[in-house]
Amino acid sequence: MRHDPATILLYRPVNQQELDLIAASGWLEFPPRLPEQPIFYPVLNEAYAAQIARDWNVPYYGVGYVLRFALDADYAALFPVQNVGDRQHDELWVPAEELVEFNQHIQGRIEIVSIFKPE
């Protein structure tokens, strides 16, 4: 993926069910959040997304994927960066009700960059 300076690259760790819904959209959008998921949180670096996919999704779901996508940088700036732990644990917190609009600001397609399975 070539990086356009008008965009920011974000990452999203997902399980198989969420990946299937994204694929069904033509790799263009993320699915609506479940009622118990009030926030959509893409992360700002691939290493953090890989940590979640490997250490959380694999044990819990049996597989974890890391997705990468470009988002309009001006739109992304509307969501303050939230640090949730270590120095690299930075996320954007997007309220679930804003996910439809968020999807409209994705530039290009969502792509798989890593797959993690049980060893």
Phi, psi and chi 1 to 4 in degrees:
 res  aa     phi    psi   chi1   chi2   chi3   chi4
   1 MET       -  122.3  172.1 -178.2  -73.0      -
   2 ARG   -76.6  140.7  -72.0 -167.1   -9.3 -123.2
   3 HIS   -99.0  122.6  179.8   63.3      -      -
   4 ASP   -90.5  129.9  174.9  -12.6      -      -
   5 PRO   -61.7  -15.9    3.3   -5.8      -      -
   6 ALA   -82.4    0.6      -      -      -      -
   7 THR  -123.8  164.9   64.5      -      -      -
   8 ILE  -120.3  138.5 -179.5  173.7      -      -
   9 LEU   -86.1  130.3  -69.8  178.2      -      -
  10 LEU  -125.7  162.9  -63.7  171.5      -      -
  11 TYR  -130.9  152.4  -59.5   86.1      -      -
  12 ARG  -143.4  118.0  174.7   81.2 -178.1  150.4
  13 PRO   -79.9  133.2   25.5  -28.1      -      -
  14 VAL  -138.6  162.8  -60.4      -      -      -
  15 ASN   -98.1 -178.8   61.5   32.2      -      -
  16 GLN   -63.3  -42.1 -172.5   67.0   55.3      -
  17 GLN   -61.2  -45.9 -177.9  179.5    8.4      -
  18 GLU   -67.7  -38.8 -169.9  171.1   -0.9      -
  19 LEU   -60.0  -42.7 -177.9   77.8      -      -
  20 ASP   -61.5  -38.5  -67.6  -15.0      -      -
  21 LEU   -68.3  -38.4  -66.8  170.4      -      -
  22 ILE   -66.4  -44.4  -66.2  162.0      -      -
  23 ALA   -60.1  -40.0      -      -      -      -
  24 ALA   -64.3  -22.0      -      -      -      -
  25 SER   -83.2    0.4   79.4      -      -      -
  26 GLY    81.2   20.5      -      -      -      -
  27 TRP    66.7   33.0  -58.8   95.5      -      -
  28 LEU  -112.3  -17.0  -62.9  173.1      -      -
  29 GLU  -155.6  160.1   63.6 -175.6   26.0      -
  30 PHE   -93.0  145.1  -68.4   94.5      -      -
  31 PRO   -73.2  160.5   27.4  -33.9      -      -
  32 PRO   -56.9  151.5  -18.7   28.2      -      -
  33 ARG   -76.0  154.0  -53.9  -56.4  -69.0  152.2
  34 LEU   -76.9  158.8  -61.7  173.5      -      -
  35 PRO   -53.6  -32.4  -25.4   33.1      -      -
  36 GLU   -85.7    8.2   66.3  -87.7   13.3      -
  37 GLN  -120.9   83.1  -60.5  170.5  -41.4      -
  38 PRO   -75.7  -10.1   28.7  -34.7      -      -
  39 ILE  -131.1  137.8  -64.2  173.6      -      -
  40 PHE  -100.6  126.8  173.9   75.5      -      -
  41 TYR  -128.2   89.5   58.9   94.9      -      -
  42 PRO   -70.8  151.5   25.6  -31.2      -      -
  43 VAL  -108.4  160.2  -56.6      -      -      -
  44 LEU   -91.3   -7.0  -85.4   63.6      -      -
  45 ASN  -145.3  149.8   68.3   75.2      -      -
  46 GLU   -65.3  -36.9 -172.6  174.6  -10.8      -
  47 ALA   -61.8  -40.8      -      -      -      -
  48 TYR   -67.1  -42.7  177.3   35.6      -      -
  49 ALA   -61.7  -40.8      -      -      -      -
  50 ALA   -64.3  -39.3      -      -      -      -
  51 GLN   -59.9  -44.5 -179.6 -176.6   18.2      -
  52 ILE   -66.2  -47.2  -64.3  168.7      -      -
  53 ALA   -60.4  -44.2      -      -      -      -
  54 ARG   -74.8  -48.3 -178.1 -173.1   61.0 -115.5
  55 ASP   -88.0  -19.5  -62.1  -12.3      -      -
  56 TRP  -114.4  -55.4  175.3  -98.5      -      -
  57 ASN   -67.0  -40.8  -71.0    5.1      -      -
  58 VAL   -62.0  -52.6  170.5      -      -      -
  59 PRO   -63.4  -35.9  -19.9   29.3      -      -
  60 TYR   -83.1  -40.3 -165.2   73.1      -      -
  61 TYR  -114.3  -11.1  -60.6  107.8      -      -
  62 GLY    92.3  -13.1      -      -      -      -
  63 VAL  -158.6  149.9   65.1      -      -      -
  64 GLY  -139.0  138.2      -      -      -      -
  65 TYR  -119.2  147.0  -61.3   90.2      -      -
  66 VAL  -111.4  124.0  173.9      -      -      -
  67 LEU  -108.0  149.9  -53.1  179.9      -      -
  68 ARG  -126.4  142.7  177.1  174.3   58.6 -159.7
  69 PHE  -153.8  158.5   62.7   99.4      -      -
  70 ALA  -103.3  136.0      -      -      -      -
  71 LEU  -124.7  142.2 -171.5   71.2      -      -
  72 ASP   -51.5  121.9  175.3  -85.0      -      -
  73 ALA   -63.8  -38.5      -      -      -      -
  74 ASP   -64.3  -40.4  -70.4  -22.9      -      -
  75 TYR   -67.0  -43.8  180.0   74.9      -      -
  76 ALA   -58.1  -32.5      -      -      -      -
  77 ALA   -65.2  -14.3      -      -      -      -
  78 LEU   -70.1  -18.2  -62.4  175.3      -      -
  79 PHE  -110.0  110.1  -56.1   97.7      -      -
  80 PRO   -60.8  144.0  -13.3   21.7      -      -
  81 VAL   -69.1  131.8  173.1      -      -      -
  82 GLN  -111.1  126.8  -55.0  -71.4  -31.2      -
  83 ASN   -97.8  126.7 -179.1  -84.5      -      -
  84 VAL  -116.9   24.4  -64.1      -      -      -
  85 GLY   163.6 -117.2      -      -      -      -
  86 ASP   -65.3  170.3  -72.7  -16.3      -      -
  87 ARG   -52.5  -39.3 -176.0  176.6   70.0 -130.6
  88 GLN   -87.9    1.9   75.2  -85.3   16.5      -
  89 HIS   -88.4   63.0  -68.4  173.9      -      -
  90 ASP  -102.7  135.9  -70.5  -22.5      -      -
  91 GLU  -136.5  159.3  -52.9  172.6  -13.9      -
  92 LEU  -101.7  135.9  -63.7 -175.8      -      -
  93 TRP  -105.2  109.3  -73.5    3.9      -      -
  94 VAL  -107.6  117.0  179.7      -      -      -
  95 PRO   -56.0  138.2  -24.5   34.6      -      -
  96 ALA   -52.5  -37.0      -      -      -      -
  97 GLU   -69.9  -11.0   61.3  -88.0   10.6      -
  98 GLU  -101.0    4.5  -64.9 -177.1   34.8      -
  99 LEU   -66.0  -34.2 -170.9   53.7      -      -
 100 VAL   -60.7  -46.9  170.7      -      -      -
 101 GLU   -66.1  -41.0 -177.8  177.4   -6.5      -
 102 PHE   -54.1  -47.8  180.0   92.9      -      -
 103 ASN   -58.4  -32.4  -77.3  -29.6      -      -
 104 GLN   -69.4  -15.6  -66.2  170.8   -3.7      -
 105 HIS   -99.6    1.7  -68.9  -84.6      -      -
 106 ILE   -72.4  132.6  -66.6  173.5      -      -
 107 GLN  -102.9  118.2  -53.9  -64.3  -52.2      -
 108 GLY    80.9 -157.8      -      -      -      -
 109 ARG  -101.2  154.8  -64.7 -169.2 -175.4  -81.7
 110 ILE   -80.4  136.9  -59.7  164.2      -      -
 111 GLU  -130.7  151.3   61.3 -177.9   -7.2      -
 112 ILE   -82.1  129.4  -61.7  171.6      -      -
 113 VAL  -113.5  -20.2  -66.8      -      -      -
 114 SER  -152.0  149.3  -60.8      -      -      -
 115 ILE  -130.0  131.3  -58.6  170.0      -      -
 116 PHE  -120.4  133.1  -64.1   92.1      -      -
 117 LYS  -131.1  164.0  -64.4 -178.3  177.5 -179.5
 118 PRO   -59.7  145.9  -18.3   27.9      -      -
 119 GLU   -81.0      -  -66.3 -175.2    9.1      -
